């Protein structure tokens, strides 16, 4: 009779042990998942890139190039870029290069809003500096409505904005420009 009690007790213990083991197997992954949820993970970098180079053509089939050290997709249409250089190739073989500390490129409208230290250099010798500029890559134009300073071999200029028109062939200064001849 004692032997029969031991067998029954052993059966209960085996059933209890197997249920406990099964519970551990089933619930162990859930414990590790909750610890992952509470741990601090670094932000996702799947929408970031370095050393970007984007080449395309505008509506008149003129090439342009956008280069950037880093970029991050901030919306389905927009990319935030840092240390940007844009090269617009003009019809007559000349170029306009624009550099900016950062900018937002809209892929749908194909416009770039540059901010920070913005520099514009035309192959005819004109160099402009400002803190903001909007570049329309399809039209080959650029503009801003803030203080701009510039120079070429003959003169220095200050104005309250500028517009690059006629596919880069003409630059118009806004406000009351101050032109100082160089000696």
N, C-alpha and C positions, 0 to 999 in steps of 0.2 A: 503494500500500500504506500509506503514511503517512496518506493521507486516510481510508482504511478504519479504521485504528486510532483516529483522532480521532473518527470517527463512533461507533464502539463505546464508546470512553471517554466521550463525551458522553452516550450512551444510559445507561450505568451511573450517571453523575453525575446525570442527570435522574431516574432511578428512585430513587437514594439521596436526592436532594433532596425528591422527592414523598413518600417514606416518612417523612422527618424532619418535613416540614410537617404530614403527617397525624398523626404522633405528638404534635406540639405542640398541634394542635387538640383532640385527644382528651384529653390529660393536663393541659392548662393549667387547666381548671376544678377539677380535683382539688387542684392546688397552692394555689389561692386558698381552697378549703374547709378545708384543713388549717390555714391561717393564721387562719381564722375560729374554728376549734375552740380554738386556743391563745390567742387574744386574750381579754382580760378584758371581758366584756360586762356591762352593768348588769343587776341582777336584774329579772325580769319584773314588770311592774306591771299586768298584765291583770286581776288579781283585786282591785284597789284602786279606791276611789271617794272622792269628796269631796262635801260638802254633802248628806248622805243624809237622807231623810224617808220614814218607813214608817208608813202609816196602816192600821189594821185594826179589827176588833171582837172582843170576847171572847165567851165562850160564852153570856153573857146579852145579847148584842147591844149592849154598851156600847162606844163608840169609845175607842181609845187611839192615841197618836202617839209614835213614837220618832224623835228628830232627833239627828244626829251630824255633826261636822265631817269626819271621815274614817272609812273602814271598809275592812276587808280580809277576804276569805273565807279562813279558815284550815282549814276542812274542809267537806265537803259540807253539814253541818248547822249549822256555827258561823261567826259573823261577829265579828271583833274590831273594836270601835268605840272612838273617842276623842272626848272632850268631848260627852258624851251628855246629852240631856234627854228624859225620859219623861213624858208627860201621860196620866193615867188619869182618865176621866170617870165619875163615880159616878151612881147612880140618881137621887139627890135634886138633881142639878145641880151638886154640888160637884166639886172636882178635887183630885187628888194629883199634885204635880210632883216628880219625882226627877231629880237631876243627879249625874253621876259623871265622874271624870277618864277612866276607860276601863271597858269591860265586854265580856263575851262573850255574844252573843245566840244561843240555840239555836232554830233555826227549827222543829224538830220538836216540842220540848216547850213552846215559846213562853215560855221563861224567860230572864231576863237576870241575870247575875252582875256587879254593879257593884263597882269597886275604886277606890282613891285617895281623894280627898275626895268623900264621898257626902253629899248634902243631900236631905232630904225636906221638902216644904212642903205642908200641907193648907190648903184654903181657910178652915177654921175657925180658923186662926191658929197651929197647931202647926208648929214648925220643928225638925227633928232633923238632927244631923250625926254621921257615923261614917266608918269606913274601908272597910266592906264591906256589901253588902246583896244579897239575892236577891229578884228580883221575878218573880212568876208572873202573866203578863199575862192568861191565860185566867181565873184566879180573882180577879184584882184584889187580890192580897195581896202583902205584902213581909215579909221578916224578916232578922234577923241575930243572932248570938250573941256579939257583941263589944261593947266599950264604945260607948255612944251618949250624946250630950248633946243636950238640947233645951230649948225654952222656948215659952211663949205669953204673952199679956198678964198673966196672973196669977202664973206661977211658972216656975222653972228646974228641970230634972230631969236626973239622971245615972242610968244603968242599965247592966246587963251584957247588953243585947240588947233587941230589940223584935219585935213581930209586929203587922202590920196585918191585921185580920180583918174578916169580915162585909162584904166588898166595899168596904173602906176606911172603914166606919162606926165601927170600934173599933180603938184602938191599945193593946196590952198591953205593959208593960215587964217585962223578965225580970230575975232575980236579986233583989237587994235595992235597989230604986230609992231615990235620995236626992232628995227634993222640997224645994225652997226657995221660999217665997212671996216675991213681989215687993212692994215698998212703993210 
